[in-house]
Amino acid sequence: MGKVRIPGLAADFRVPRSWPAPTDSWLRRNAFWQPPDGWVPIPGLPPAPAGWAFWQPNQQWERSNPELYRRANRWLRAANVLGWAMLAAFAIRIPFALIGNAAMLWPLGVAWVTLAVAALACLIVREVLRVRATRAAMIQVAQLAAAERERRLVREYQQYLRDA
């Protein structure tokens, strides 16, 4: 089981165990197409596990779809702001620790922990939103790819009949 990366494609093809790696041209012609359960490229090969995701977004996916992640990235910016506030609370706490003012250490410690938990929560929300957006977009792209593949196969078959 491995991945095949094609330059210019925003997703990698996940090759099921014991399958041969597809060619560059096949991947480009069938980009984002999700074969149906039970489909095999060569007779005699075991089918991919049911529900197998053949395409996995790569780093280029997020760079080429920034609008898709706008909502999720707001949570990332919030986590960054909270991180800077944590750093400030920690820095403010240092002088009080050095002079031994315990009365200020506790509230600043509570503030630091609260900010840390809030930042972590923002990161979790961001990741959930990012995964959901990616999943929805991949489903939509797979549907478009299937329709385009179907049109291409019909055109190729019609061309074959004209040539025969």
Secondary structure, 3 states (H helix, E strand, C coil): CEEECCCCCCEEEEECCCCCCCCHHHHHHCCCCCCCCCCCCCCCCCCCCCCCCCEEECHHHHHHCHHHHHHHHHHHHHHHHHHHHHHHHHHHHHHHHHHCCHHHHHHHHHHHHHHHHHHHHHHHHHHHHHHHHHHHHHHHHHHHHHHHHHHHHHHHHHHHHHHC
